[in-house]
Amino acid sequence: MARCGIKPDHVTMVAIPSACSHAILVMQGKLLFEKMSSVFFIYMSPFGALCLHGLSLWEG
């Protein structure tokens, strides 16, 4: 997205952790989440927090 000049929004904050959780890509999901928070200053909704929590459950 960043290479194409597309700025992520609140929907992306839900979609990325959810997609990474389904693909069991825990580290990639967390890195992308951190980048969206620190670079684009987008903060998650309560539903996004649940998706990130679901991603963390795969870590053990």
C-alpha distance matrix in Angstrom:
0.0 3.8 5.5 5.2 6.3 5.1 6.9 7.4 11.1 14.1 13.3 10.3 12.8 15.1 13.1 11.7 15.2 16.8 15.1 15.7 19.2 20.0 19.0 20.8 18.0 19.3 18.4 14.8 14.5 16.4 14.5 11.1 13.2 14.9 11.9 10.9 14.6 15.5 12.8 11.8 15.2 14.4 17.3 17.9 20.5 23.4 21.9 18.8 21.4 23.1 20.0 19.7 23.4 23.3 20.9 23.5 26.3 25.3 25.9 29.5
3.8 0.0 3.8 5.4 5.1 5.7 6.7 8.3 12.1 15.3 15.5 12.4 14.2 17.1 15.7 13.8 17.0 19.2 17.8 17.8 21.3 22.6 21.4 22.7 19.6 20.4 18.9 15.4 15.5 16.6 14.1 11.2 13.4 14.1 10.5 10.1 13.5 13.5 10.3 10.0 13.8 13.9 17.1 18.5 21.5 24.5 23.5 20.2 22.4 24.6 21.8 20.8 24.6 25.0 22.4 24.4 27.6 26.7 26.9 30.5
5.5 3.8 0.0 3.8 5.5 7.6 9.8 11.8 15.5 18.8 18.6 15.5 17.6 20.2 18.4 16.4 19.7 21.7 19.7 19.7 23.4 24.3 22.6 24.2 21.0 22.3 20.6 17.1 17.8 19.2 16.4 13.8 16.5 17.2 13.6 13.7 17.2 16.8 13.6 13.6 17.4 17.7 20.9 22.2 25.1 28.1 26.9 23.6 25.9 27.8 24.8 23.9 27.6 27.7 24.9 27.0 30.1 28.8 28.9 32.6
5.2 5.4 3.8 0.0 3.8 5.6 8.9 11.1 14.6 18.1 17.5 14.9 17.7 20.0 18.0 16.8 20.4 21.9 19.9 20.6 24.2 24.7 23.5 25.4 22.6 24.1 22.9 19.3 19.5 21.2 18.9 15.8 18.1 19.3 15.9 15.1 18.6 18.8 15.4 14.6 18.3 18.1 21.4 22.5 25.0 28.1 26.7 23.7 26.4 28.2 25.2 24.8 28.6 28.5 26.1 28.6 31.4 30.2 30.8 34.5
6.3 5.1 5.5 3.8 0.0 3.8 6.4 9.6 12.8 16.5 16.7 14.4 16.9 19.7 18.3 17.3 20.8 22.5 21.2 21.8 25.2 26.2 25.3 27.0 24.1 25.1 23.8 20.3 20.1 21.3 19.0 15.9 17.6 18.4 14.9 13.7 16.8 16.8 13.3 12.0 15.7 15.9 19.4 20.9 23.5 26.9 25.9 23.0 25.6 27.8 25.1 24.7 28.4 28.8 26.6 28.8 31.9 31.1 31.6 35.2
5.1 5.7 7.6 5.6 3.8 0.0 3.8 6.4 9.4 13.1 13.0 11.0 13.8 16.3 15.0 14.5 18.1 19.5 18.4 19.5 22.7 23.6 23.1 25.0 22.4 23.4 22.6 19.1 18.3 19.7 18.0 14.5 15.7 17.1 14.0 12.0 15.2 16.0 13.0 10.9 14.3 13.6 16.9 18.0 20.3 23.7 22.5 19.8 22.6 24.7 22.1 22.0 25.8 26.0 24.1 26.6 29.5 29.0 29.7 33.2
6.9 6.7 9.8 8.9 6.4 3.8 0.0 3.8 6.6 10.3 11.2 9.4 11.4 14.4 14.0 13.5 16.7 18.5 18.1 19.0 21.9 23.3 23.2 24.6 22.0 22.4 21.6 18.5 17.1 18.0 16.5 13.1 13.5 14.7 11.8 9.3 12.0 13.0 10.2 7.5 10.6 9.9 13.4 14.9 17.3 20.8 20.1 17.3 20.0 22.4 20.2 19.9 23.6 24.3 22.6 24.8 27.9 27.8 28.4 31.7
7.4 8.3 11.8 11.1 9.6 6.4 3.8 0.0 3.8 7.1 7.7 5.6 7.7 10.6 10.3 10.1 13.1 14.9 14.8 15.9 18.5 20.0 20.3 21.6 19.3 19.5 19.1 16.2 14.3 15.3 14.5 10.9 10.7 12.6 10.6 7.4 10.2 12.2 10.4 7.5 9.9 8.0 10.9 11.6 14.0 17.3 16.4 13.6 16.4 18.6 16.4 16.3 20.0 20.6 19.2 21.5 24.4 24.5 25.3 28.5
11.1 12.1 15.5 14.6 12.8 9.4 6.6 3.8 0.0 3.8 5.4 5.3 6.7 9.3 10.0 10.9 13.4 14.7 15.5 17.0 18.9 20.4 21.4 22.7 20.8 20.7 20.8 18.3 15.7 16.5 16.4 13.0 11.7 13.8 12.6 8.9 10.6 13.3 12.2 8.8 9.7 6.8 9.1 9.5 11.1 14.7 13.9 11.7 14.7 17.0 15.3 15.7 19.2 20.0 19.2 21.5 24.2 24.8 25.8 28.8
14.1 15.3 18.8 18.1 16.5 13.1 10.3 7.1 3.8 0.0 3.8 5.4 5.1 6.8 8.9 10.4 11.9 12.9 14.6 16.2 17.5 19.1 20.7 21.7 20.3 19.8 20.4 18.4 15.3 15.8 16.6 13.5 11.4 13.8 13.6 9.9 10.7 14.0 13.9 10.8 10.5 6.8 7.4 6.6 7.5 11.0 10.3 8.4 11.5 13.7 12.6 13.3 16.5 17.5 17.3 19.5 22.0 23.0 24.2 26.9
13.3 15.5 18.6 17.5 16.7 13.0 11.2 7.7 5.4 3.8 0.0 3.8 5.3 5.3 6.2 8.7 10.7 10.8 12.1 14.4 15.6 16.7 18.3 19.9 18.9 18.9 20.0 17.7 14.6 16.0 17.0 13.7 12.2 15.3 15.1 11.7 13.2 16.6 16.3 13.4 13.8 10.2 10.7 9.0 9.3 12.1 10.1 8.6 12.3 13.5 11.7 13.2 16.4 16.5 16.4 19.2 21.3 21.9 23.7 26.3
10.3 12.4 15.5 14.9 14.4 11.0 9.4 5.6 5.3 5.4 3.8 0.0 3.8 5.3 4.9 5.8 8.6 9.6 10.1 11.9 13.9 15.1 16.2 17.6 16.0 16.3 16.9 14.4 11.6 13.2 13.7 10.2 9.4 12.6 12.0 8.9 11.2 14.4 13.8 11.4 12.6 9.4 10.5 9.4 11.0 13.6 11.8 9.1 12.4 13.9 11.4 12.1 15.7 15.8 14.8 17.6 20.0 20.2 21.6 24.6
12.8 14.2 17.6 17.7 16.9 13.8 11.4 7.7 6.7 5.1 5.3 3.8 0.0 3.8 5.8 5.9 7.1 8.9 10.6 11.5 12.9 15.0 16.2 16.9 15.4 14.7 15.4 13.5 10.2 11.0 12.1 9.2 7.0 10.2 10.6 7.6 8.9 12.5 12.9 10.9 11.0 7.7 7.6 6.0 8.1 10.6 9.4 6.1 8.9 11.0 8.9 9.0 12.6 13.4 12.6 14.9 17.5 18.3 19.4 22.2
15.1 17.1 20.2 20.0 19.7 16.3 14.4 10.6 9.3 6.8 5.3 5.3 3.8 0.0 3.8 5.8 6.0 6.3 8.7 10.4 11.0 12.6 14.6 15.5 14.8 14.4 16.0 14.4 10.8 12.2 14.1 11.5 9.5 13.0 13.9 11.3 12.4 16.0 16.7 14.7 14.6 11.1 10.3 7.5 8.0 9.5 7.0 4.5 8.0 8.8 6.4 8.1 11.2 11.2 11.2 14.0 15.9 16.8 18.6 21.1
13.1 15.7 18.4 18.0 18.3 15.0 14.0 10.3 10.0 8.9 6.2 4.9 5.8 3.8 0.0 3.8 5.8 5.1 5.9 8.5 9.8 10.6 12.2 13.8 13.2 13.7 15.4 13.2 10.1 12.5 14.0 11.0 10.3 14.1 14.3 12.0 14.1 17.4 17.5 15.7 16.5 13.3 13.2 10.9 11.8 13.2 10.4 8.2 11.3 11.5 8.3 9.9 13.2 12.3 11.5 14.9 16.7 16.7 18.7 21.5
11.7 13.8 16.4 16.8 17.3 14.5 13.5 10.1 10.9 10.4 8.7 5.8 5.9 5.8 3.8 0.0 3.8 5.4 5.3 6.1 8.4 10.0 10.6 11.8 10.2 10.7 11.9 9.4 6.5 9.1 10.3 7.5 7.4 11.2 11.4 9.9 12.3 15.2 15.3 14.3 15.4 12.8 13.0 11.3 13.1 14.6 12.3 9.2 11.6 12.2 8.7 8.9 12.4 11.8 9.9 13.0 15.3 14.9 16.4 19.6
15.2 17.0 19.7 20.4 20.8 18.1 16.7 13.1 13.4 11.9 10.7 8.6 7.1 6.0 5.8 3.8 0.0 3.8 5.6 5.1 5.9 8.6 9.8 9.9 9.0 8.4 10.3 9.1 5.4 7.4 10.0 8.4 7.3 10.9 12.3 11.3 12.7 15.7 16.7 16.1 16.4 13.8 13.0 10.7 12.4 12.9 10.7 7.7 9.0 9.2 5.6 5.4 8.7 8.1 6.2 9.3 11.6 11.6 13.1 16.1
16.8 19.2 21.7 21.9 22.5 19.5 18.5 14.9 14.7 12.9 10.8 9.6 8.9 6.3 5.1 5.4 3.8 0.0 3.8 5.5 5.1 6.4 8.8 9.7 10.0 10.3 13.0 11.8 8.5 11.0 13.6 11.8 11.0 14.6 15.9 14.5 16.1 19.3 20.1 19.0 19.4 16.4 15.4 12.6 13.3 13.3 10.3 8.4 10.3 9.1 5.4 7.3 9.7 7.7 7.1 10.8 12.0 11.9 14.4 16.9
15.1 17.8 19.7 19.9 21.2 18.4 18.1 14.8 15.5 14.6 12.1 10.1 10.6 8.7 5.9 5.3 5.6 3.8 0.0 3.8 5.4 5.2 6.3 8.5 8.5 10.1 12.5 10.5 8.2 11.6 13.4 11.5 11.8 15.5 16.1 15.1 17.3 20.2 20.4 19.5 20.6 17.9 17.7 15.3 16.4 16.9 13.9 11.8 13.8 12.9 9.1 10.3 12.8 10.6 9.1 12.8 13.9 12.8 15.2 18.1
15.7 17.8 19.7 20.6 21.8 19.5 19.0 15.9 17.0 16.2 14.4 11.9 11.5 10.4 8.5 6.1 5.1 5.5 3.8 0.0 3.8 5.5 5.0 5.8 4.8 6.4 8.8 7.2 5.3 8.8 10.7 9.7 10.4 13.6 14.6 14.4 16.5 18.9 19.5 19.3 20.4 18.1 17.8 15.8 17.4 17.7 15.2 12.6 13.8 13.2 9.5 9.3 11.7 9.8 7.1 10.4 11.9 10.2 12.1 15.3
19.2 21.3 23.4 24.2 25.2 22.7 21.9 18.5 18.9 17.5 15.6 13.9 12.9 11.0 9.8 8.4 5.9 5.1 5.4 3.8 0.0 3.8 5.4 4.9 6.2 6.6 10.0 9.8 7.6 10.1 12.9 12.4 12.3 15.4 17.1 16.8 18.2 20.9 22.0 21.7 22.2 19.7 18.6 16.1 17.2 16.7 14.0 12.1 12.6 11.1 7.8 8.2 9.4 6.7 4.7 8.2 8.8 7.4 10.2 12.8
20.0 22.6 24.3 24.7 26.2 23.6 23.3 20.0 20.4 19.1 16.7 15.1 15.0 12.6 10.6 10.0 8.6 6.4 5.2 5.5 3.8 0.0 3.8 5.5 7.8 9.6 12.9 12.2 10.5 13.5 15.9 15.1 15.3 18.6 19.9 19.4 21.2 24.0 24.7 24.2 25.0 22.3 21.5 18.8 19.4 19.0 15.9 14.5 15.5 13.6 10.3 11.6 12.7 9.4 8.3 11.7 11.5 9.7 12.9 15.2
19.0 21.4 22.6 23.5 25.3 23.1 23.2 20.3 21.4 20.7 18.3 16.2 16.2 14.6 12.2 10.6 9.8 8.8 6.3 5.0 5.4 3.8 0.0 3.8 5.5 8.4 11.3 10.3 9.7 13.0 14.8 14.2 15.4 18.3 19.2 19.3 21.5 23.8 24.2 24.2 25.4 23.1 22.7 20.5 21.8 21.7 18.8 16.8 17.8 16.4 12.9 13.3 14.8 11.9 9.7 12.7 13.0 10.3 12.8 15.5
20.8 22.7 24.2 25.4 27.0 25.0 24.6 21.6 22.7 21.7 19.9 17.6 16.9 15.5 13.8 11.8 9.9 9.7 8.5 5.8 4.9 5.5 3.8 0.0 3.8 5.7 8.9 9.3 8.9 11.4 13.6 13.9 14.8 17.3 18.8 19.3 21.0 23.1 24.1 24.4 25.3 23.3 22.5 20.3 21.8 21.3 18.9 16.8 17.0 15.6 12.5 12.1 12.9 10.3 7.6 9.9 10.0 6.8 9.0 11.8
18.0 19.6 21.0 22.6 24.1 22.4 22.0 19.3 20.8 20.3 18.9 16.0 15.4 14.8 13.2 10.2 9.0 10.0 8.5 4.8 6.2 7.8 5.5 3.8 0.0 3.8 5.9 5.5 6.1 8.7 10.2 10.7 12.2 14.4 15.6 16.5 18.4 20.1 20.9 21.6 22.7 21.1 20.7 19.1 21.1 21.2 19.1 16.4 16.7 16.2 12.9 11.7 13.3 11.6 8.2 10.1 11.5 8.7 9.6 13.1
19.3 20.4 22.3 24.1 25.1 23.4 22.4 19.5 20.7 19.8 18.9 16.3 14.7 14.4 13.7 10.7 8.4 10.3 10.1 6.4 6.6 9.6 8.4 5.7 3.8 0.0 3.8 5.6 5.2 6.3 8.7 10.1 10.6 12.4 14.4 15.5 16.7 18.4 19.8 20.7 21.3 19.8 18.9 17.4 19.5 19.3 17.7 15.0 14.5 14.2 11.5 9.4 10.6 9.7 6.0 6.9 9.0 6.8 6.8 10.5
18.4 18.9 20.6 22.9 23.8 22.6 21.6 19.1 20.8 20.4 20.0 16.9 15.4 16.0 15.4 11.9 10.3 13.0 12.5 8.8 10.0 12.9 11.3 8.9 5.9 3.8 0.0 3.8 5.4 5.2 6.1 8.6 9.8 10.6 12.3 14.3 15.4 16.4 17.7 19.2 20.0 19.2 18.8 18.0 20.6 20.9 19.8 16.6 16.0 16.6 14.0 11.3 12.9 12.9 9.1 9.2 11.9 10.1 8.8 12.5
14.8 15.4 17.1 19.3 20.3 19.1 18.5 16.2 18.3 18.4 17.7 14.4 13.5 14.4 13.2 9.4 9.1 11.8 10.5 7.2 9.8 12.2 10.3 9.3 5.5 5.6 3.8 0.0 3.8 5.5 5.1 6.1 8.5 9.9 10.6 12.3 14.3 15.4 15.9 17.2 18.5 17.6 17.8 17.2 19.9 20.8 19.4 16.0 16.3 17.0 14.0 11.8 14.3 13.9 10.2 11.5 14.3 12.4 12.0 15.8
14.5 15.5 17.8 19.5 20.1 18.3 17.1 14.3 15.7 15.3 14.6 11.6 10.2 10.8 10.1 6.5 5.4 8.5 8.2 5.3 7.6 10.5 9.7 8.9 6.1 5.2 5.4 3.8 0.0 3.8 5.5 5.2 6.1 8.6 9.9 10.6 12.3 14.3 15.2 15.7 16.7 15.1 14.9 13.8 16.3 17.1 15.6 12.2 12.6 13.4 10.3 8.2 11.1 10.9 7.5 9.4 12.3 11.2 11.5 15.1
16.4 16.6 19.2 21.2 21.3 19.7 18.0 15.3 16.5 15.8 16.0 13.2 11.0 12.2 12.5 9.1 7.4 11.0 11.6 8.8 10.1 13.5 13.0 11.4 8.7 6.3 5.2 5.5 3.8 0.0 3.8 5.5 5.0 6.1 8.6 9.9 10.6 12.2 13.9 14.9 15.3 14.2 13.6 13.0 15.8 16.5 15.8 12.3 11.8 13.3 11.0 7.9 10.4 11.4 8.1 8.5 12.1 11.7 10.9 14.3
14.5 14.1 16.4 18.9 19.0 18.0 16.5 14.5 16.4 16.6 17.0 13.7 12.1 14.1 14.0 10.3 10.0 13.6 13.4 10.7 12.9 15.9 14.8 13.6 10.2 8.7 6.1 5.1 5.5 3.8 0.0 3.8 5.4 5.1 6.2 8.7 9.9 10.5 11.6 13.4 14.4 14.1 14.3 14.6 17.9 19.2 18.6 14.9 14.8 16.7 14.3 11.4 14.1 15.1 11.8 12.2 15.7 14.9 13.9 17.4
11.1 11.2 13.8 15.8 15.9 14.5 13.1 10.9 13.0 13.5 13.7 10.2 9.2 11.5 11.0 7.5 8.4 11.8 11.5 9.7 12.4 15.1 14.2 13.9 10.7 10.1 8.6 6.1 5.2 5.5 3.8 0.0 3.8 5.4 5.1 6.2 8.6 10.0 10.2 11.1 12.6 11.8 12.6 12.8 16.1 17.8 16.9 13.2 14.0 15.9 13.2 11.1 14.5 15.1 12.1 13.5 16.9 16.2 16.0 19.5
13.2 13.4 16.5 18.1 17.6 15.7 13.5 10.7 11.7 11.4 12.2 9.4 7.0 9.5 10.3 7.4 7.3 11.0 11.8 10.4 12.3 15.3 15.4 14.8 12.2 10.6 9.8 8.5 6.1 5.0 5.4 3.8 0.0 3.8 5.4 5.2 6.3 8.7 10.0 10.3 10.6 9.4 9.3 9.3 12.7 14.4 13.9 10.1 10.6 13.0 10.9 8.5 11.9 13.3 10.9 12.0 15.5 15.7 15.5 18.8
14.9 14.1 17.2 19.3 18.4 17.1 14.7 12.6 13.8 13.8 15.3 12.6 10.2 13.0 14.1 11.2 10.9 14.6 15.5 13.6 15.4 18.6 18.3 17.3 14.4 12.4 10.6 9.9 8.6 6.1 5.1 5.4 3.8 0.0 3.8 5.5 5.1 6.0 8.2 9.7 9.7 9.8 9.9 11.0 14.7 16.3 16.7 13.0 12.7 15.5 14.0 11.0 13.9 15.9 13.4 13.5 17.3 17.6 16.6 19.7
11.9 10.5 13.6 15.9 14.9 14.0 11.8 10.6 12.6 13.6 15.1 12.0 10.6 13.9 14.3 11.4 12.3 15.9 16.1 14.6 17.1 19.9 19.2 18.8 15.6 14.4 12.3 10.6 9.9 8.6 6.2 5.1 5.4 3.8 0.0 3.8 5.4 5.2 5.5 7.4 8.8 9.4 10.9 12.6 16.3 18.6 18.6 14.9 15.4 18.2 16.3 13.8 17.0 18.6 16.0 16.7 20.4 20.2 19.5 22.8
10.9 10.1 13.7 15.1 13.7 12.0 9.3 7.4 8.9 9.9 11.7 8.9 7.6 11.3 12.0 9.9 11.3 14.5 15.1 14.4 16.8 19.4 19.3 19.3 16.5 15.5 14.3 12.3 10.6 9.9 8.7 6.2 5.2 5.5 3.8 0.0 3.8 5.7 5.6 5.2 6.5 6.1 8.0 9.7 13.3 16.0 16.0 12.4 13.6 16.5 14.7 12.9 16.4 18.0 15.9 17.1 20.6 20.9 20.7 23.9
14.6 13.5 17.2 18.6 16.8 15.2 12.0 10.2 10.6 10.7 13.2 11.2 8.9 12.4 14.1 12.3 12.7 16.1 17.3 16.5 18.2 21.2 21.5 21.0 18.4 16.7 15.4 14.3 12.3 10.6 9.9 8.6 6.3 5.1 5.4 3.8 0.0 3.8 5.9 5.9 4.8 5.1 5.9 8.4 12.1 14.7 15.6 12.1 12.5 15.9 14.9 12.7 15.8 18.0 16.4 16.9 20.5 21.3 20.8 23.7
15.5 13.5 16.8 18.8 16.8 16.0 13.0 12.2 13.3 14.0 16.6 14.4 12.5 16.0 17.4 15.2 15.7 19.3 20.2 18.9 20.9 24.0 23.8 23.1 20.1 18.4 16.4 15.4 14.3 12.2 10.5 10.0 8.7 6.0 5.2 5.7 3.8 0.0 3.8 6.0 5.5 7.8 9.2 12.1 15.8 18.3 19.3 15.9 16.0 19.4 18.4 15.8 18.7 21.1 19.0 19.2 22.9 23.5 22.5 25.4
12.8 10.3 13.6 15.4 13.3 13.0 10.2 10.4 12.2 13.9 16.3 13.8 12.9 16.7 17.5 15.3 16.7 20.1 20.4 19.5 22.0 24.7 24.2 24.1 20.9 19.8 17.7 15.9 15.2 13.9 11.6 10.2 10.0 8.2 5.5 5.6 5.9 3.8 0.0 3.8 5.8 8.3 10.9 13.8 17.4 20.3 20.9 17.5 18.3 21.5 20.1 17.9 21.2 23.1 20.9 21.5 25.2 25.5 24.7 27.9
11.8 10.0 13.6 14.6 12.0 10.9 7.5 7.5 8.8 10.8 13.4 11.4 10.9 14.7 15.7 14.3 16.1 19.0 19.5 19.3 21.7 24.2 24.2 24.4 21.6 20.7 19.2 17.2 15.7 14.9 13.4 11.1 10.3 9.7 7.4 5.2 5.9 6.0 3.8 0.0 3.8 5.5 8.9 11.8 15.1 18.4 18.9 15.7 17.1 20.4 19.0 17.5 20.9 22.7 20.9 22.0 25.5 26.0 25.7 28.8
15.2 13.8 17.4 18.3 15.7 14.3 10.6 9.9 9.7 10.5 13.8 12.6 11.0 14.6 16.5 15.4 16.4 19.4 20.6 20.4 22.2 25.0 25.4 25.3 22.7 21.3 20.0 18.5 16.7 15.3 14.4 12.6 10.6 9.7 8.8 6.5 4.8 5.5 5.8 3.8 0.0 3.8 6.4 9.9 13.1 16.3 17.5 14.6 15.5 19.0 18.3 16.7 19.7 22.0 20.7 21.4 24.9 25.8 25.5 28.3
14.4 13.9 17.7 18.1 15.9 13.6 9.9 8.0 6.8 6.8 10.2 9.4 7.7 11.1 13.3 12.8 13.8 16.4 17.9 18.1 19.7 22.3 23.1 23.3 21.1 19.8 19.2 17.6 15.1 14.2 14.1 11.8 9.4 9.8 9.4 6.1 5.1 7.8 8.3 5.5 3.8 0.0 3.8 6.7 9.7 13.1 14.0 11.2 12.6 16.0 15.3 14.2 17.3 19.4 18.4 19.5 22.8 23.9 24.0 26.8
17.3 17.1 20.9 21.4 19.4 16.9 13.4 10.9 9.1 7.4 10.7 10.5 7.6 10.3 13.2 13.0 13.0 15.4 17.7 17.8 18.6 21.5 22.7 22.5 20.7 18.9 18.8 17.8 14.9 13.6 14.3 12.6 9.3 9.9 10.9 8.0 5.9 9.2 10.9 8.9 6.4 3.8 0.0 3.7 6.9 9.9 11.4 8.9 9.6 13.2 13.1 12.0 14.7 17.1 16.7 17.4 20.5 22.1 22.3 24.7
17.9 18.5 22.2 22.5 20.9 18.0 14.9 11.6 9.5 6.6 9.0 9.4 6.0 7.5 10.9 11.3 10.7 12.6 15.3 15.8 16.1 18.8 20.5 20.3 19.1 17.4 18.0 17.2 13.8 13.0 14.6 12.8 9.3 11.0 12.6 9.7 8.4 12.1 13.8 11.8 9.9 6.7 3.7 0.0 3.7 6.6 7.7 5.2 6.3 9.7 9.8 9.4 11.9 14.1 14.2 15.3 18.0 19.8 20.4 22.7
20.5 21.5 25.1 25.0 23.5 20.3 17.3 14.0 11.1 7.5 9.3 11.0 8.1 8.0 11.8 13.1 12.4 13.3 16.4 17.4 17.2 19.4 21.8 21.8 21.1 19.5 20.6 19.9 16.3 15.8 17.9 16.1 12.7 14.7 16.3 13.3 12.1 15.8 17.4 15.1 13.1 9.7 6.9 3.7 0.0 3.8 5.3 5.0 6.4 8.8 9.9 10.6 12.4 14.3 15.4 16.6 18.7 20.8 21.9 23.8
23.4 24.5 28.1 28.1 26.9 23.7 20.8 17.3 14.7 11.0 12.1 13.6 10.6 9.5 13.2 14.6 12.9 13.3 16.9 17.7 16.7 19.0 21.7 21.3 21.2 19.3 20.9 20.8 17.1 16.5 19.2 17.8 14.4 16.3 18.6 16.0 14.7 18.3 20.3 18.4 16.3 13.1 9.9 6.6 3.8 0.0 3.8 5.4 5.0 6.5 8.9 9.9 10.5 12.5 14.4 15.3 16.7 19.4 20.6 21.9
21.9 23.5 26.9 26.7 25.9 22.5 20.1 16.4 13.9 10.3 10.1 11.8 9.4 7.0 10.4 12.3 10.7 10.3 13.9 15.2 14.0 15.9 18.8 18.9 19.1 17.7 19.8 19.4 15.6 15.8 18.6 16.9 13.9 16.7 18.6 16.0 15.6 19.3 20.9 18.9 17.5 14.0 11.4 7.7 5.3 3.8 0.0 3.8 5.3 5.1 6.5 8.8 9.8 10.7 12.6 14.4 15.5 17.7 19.6 21.0
18.8 20.2 23.6 23.7 23.0 19.8 17.3 13.6 11.7 8.4 8.6 9.1 6.1 4.5 8.2 9.2 7.7 8.4 11.8 12.6 12.1 14.5 16.8 16.8 16.4 15.0 16.6 16.0 12.2 12.3 14.9 13.2 10.1 13.0 14.9 12.4 12.1 15.9 17.5 15.7 14.6 11.2 8.9 5.2 5.0 5.4 3.8 0.0 3.8 5.3 5.0 6.2 8.5 9.8 10.6 12.4 14.4 16.2 17.6 19.6
21.4 22.4 25.9 26.4 25.6 22.6 20.0 16.4 14.7 11.5 12.3 12.4 8.9 8.0 11.3 11.6 9.0 10.3 13.8 13.8 12.6 15.5 17.8 17.0 16.7 14.5 16.0 16.3 12.6 11.8 14.8 14.0 10.6 12.7 15.4 13.6 12.5 16.0 18.3 17.1 15.5 12.6 9.6 6.3 6.4 5.0 5.3 3.8 0.0 3.8 5.4 5.1 6.1 8.6 9.8 10.5 12.4 14.9 15.9 17.4
23.1 24.6 27.8 28.2 27.8 24.7 22.4 18.6 17.0 13.7 13.5 13.9 11.0 8.8 11.5 12.2 9.2 9.1 12.9 13.2 11.1 13.6 16.4 15.6 16.2 14.2 16.6 17.0 13.4 13.3 16.7 15.9 13.0 15.5 18.2 16.5 15.9 19.4 21.5 20.4 19.0 16.0 13.2 9.7 8.8 6.5 5.1 5.3 3.8 0.0 3.8 5.4 4.9 6.1 8.6 9.7 10.6 13.2 14.9 16.1
20.0 21.8 24.8 25.2 25.1 22.1 20.2 16.4 15.3 12.6 11.7 11.4 8.9 6.4 8.3 8.7 5.6 5.4 9.1 9.5 7.8 10.3 12.9 12.5 12.9 11.5 14.0 14.0 10.3 11.0 14.3 13.2 10.9 14.0 16.3 14.7 14.9 18.4 20.1 19.0 18.3 15.3 13.1 9.8 9.9 8.9 6.5 5.0 5.4 3.8 0.0 3.8 5.4 5.0 6.3 8.7 10.0 11.6 13.6 15.5
19.7 20.8 23.9 24.8 24.7 22.0 19.9 16.3 15.7 13.3 13.2 12.1 9.0 8.1 9.9 8.9 5.4 7.3 10.3 9.3 8.2 11.6 13.3 12.1 11.7 9.4 11.3 11.8 8.2 7.9 11.4 11.1 8.5 11.0 13.8 12.9 12.7 15.8 17.9 17.5 16.7 14.2 12.0 9.4 10.6 9.9 8.8 6.2 5.1 5.4 3.8 0.0 3.8 5.4 5.0 6.3 8.8 10.4 11.5 13.6
23.4 24.6 27.6 28.6 28.4 25.8 23.6 20.0 19.2 16.5 16.4 15.7 12.6 11.2 13.2 12.4 8.7 9.7 12.8 11.7 9.4 12.7 14.8 12.9 13.3 10.6 12.9 14.3 11.1 10.4 14.1 14.5 11.9 13.9 17.0 16.4 15.8 18.7 21.2 20.9 19.7 17.3 14.7 11.9 12.4 10.5 9.8 8.5 6.1 4.9 5.4 3.8 0.0 3.8 5.3 5.0 6.4 9.2 10.2 11.5
23.3 25.0 27.7 28.5 28.8 26.0 24.3 20.6 20.0 17.5 16.5 15.8 13.4 11.2 12.3 11.8 8.1 7.7 10.6 9.8 6.7 9.4 11.9 10.3 11.6 9.7 12.9 13.9 10.9 11.4 15.1 15.1 13.3 15.9 18.6 18.0 18.0 21.1 23.1 22.7 22.0 19.4 17.1 14.1 14.3 12.5 10.7 9.8 8.6 6.1 5.0 5.4 3.8 0.0 3.8 5.4 5.2 7.2 9.6 10.9
20.9 22.4 24.9 26.1 26.6 24.1 22.6 19.2 19.2 17.3 16.4 14.8 12.6 11.2 11.5 9.9 6.2 7.1 9.1 7.1 4.7 8.3 9.7 7.6 8.2 6.0 9.1 10.2 7.5 8.1 11.8 12.1 10.9 13.4 16.0 15.9 16.4 19.0 20.9 20.9 20.7 18.4 16.7 14.2 15.4 14.4 12.6 10.6 9.8 8.6 6.3 5.0 5.3 3.8 0.0 3.8 5.4 5.8 7.6 10.0
23.5 24.4 27.0 28.6 28.8 26.6 24.8 21.5 21.5 19.5 19.2 17.6 14.9 14.0 14.9 13.0 9.3 10.8 12.8 10.4 8.2 11.7 12.7 9.9 10.1 6.9 9.2 11.5 9.4 8.5 12.2 13.5 12.0 13.5 16.7 17.1 16.9 19.2 21.5 22.0 21.4 19.5 17.4 15.3 16.6 15.3 14.4 12.4 10.5 9.7 8.7 6.3 5.0 5.4 3.8 0.0 3.8 5.4 5.4 7.4
26.3 27.6 30.1 31.4 31.9 29.5 27.9 24.4 24.2 22.0 21.3 20.0 17.5 15.9 16.7 15.3 11.6 12.0 13.9 11.9 8.8 11.5 13.0 10.0 11.5 9.0 11.9 14.3 12.3 12.1 15.7 16.9 15.5 17.3 20.4 20.6 20.5 22.9 25.2 25.5 24.9 22.8 20.5 18.0 18.7 16.7 15.5 14.4 12.4 10.6 10.0 8.8 6.4 5.2 5.4 3.8 0.0 3.8 5.4 5.7
25.3 26.7 28.8 30.2 31.1 29.0 27.8 24.5 24.8 23.0 21.9 20.2 18.3 16.8 16.7 14.9 11.6 11.9 12.8 10.2 7.4 9.7 10.3 6.8 8.7 6.8 10.1 12.4 11.2 11.7 14.9 16.2 15.7 17.6 20.2 20.9 21.3 23.5 25.5 26.0 25.8 23.9 22.1 19.8 20.8 19.4 17.7 16.2 14.9 13.2 11.6 10.4 9.2 7.2 5.8 5.4 3.8 0.0 3.8 5.5
25.9 26.9 28.9 30.8 31.6 29.7 28.4 25.3 25.8 24.2 23.7 21.6 19.4 18.6 18.7 16.4 13.1 14.4 15.2 12.1 10.2 12.9 12.8 9.0 9.6 6.8 8.8 12.0 11.5 10.9 13.9 16.0 15.5 16.6 19.5 20.7 20.8 22.5 24.7 25.7 25.5 24.0 22.3 20.4 21.9 20.6 19.6 17.6 15.9 14.9 13.6 11.5 10.2 9.6 7.6 5.4 5.4 3.8 0.0 3.7
29.5 30.5 32.6 34.5 35.2 33.2 31.7 28.5 28.8 26.9 26.3 24.6 22.2 21.1 21.5 19.6 16.1 16.9 18.1 15.3 12.8 15.2 15.5 11.8 13.1 10.5 12.5 15.8 15.1 14.3 17.4 19.5 18.8 19.7 22.8 23.9 23.7 25.4 27.9 28.8 28.3 26.8 24.7 22.7 23.8 21.9 21.0 19.6 17.4 16.1 15.5 13.6 11.5 10.9 10.0 7.4 5.7 5.5 3.7 0.0
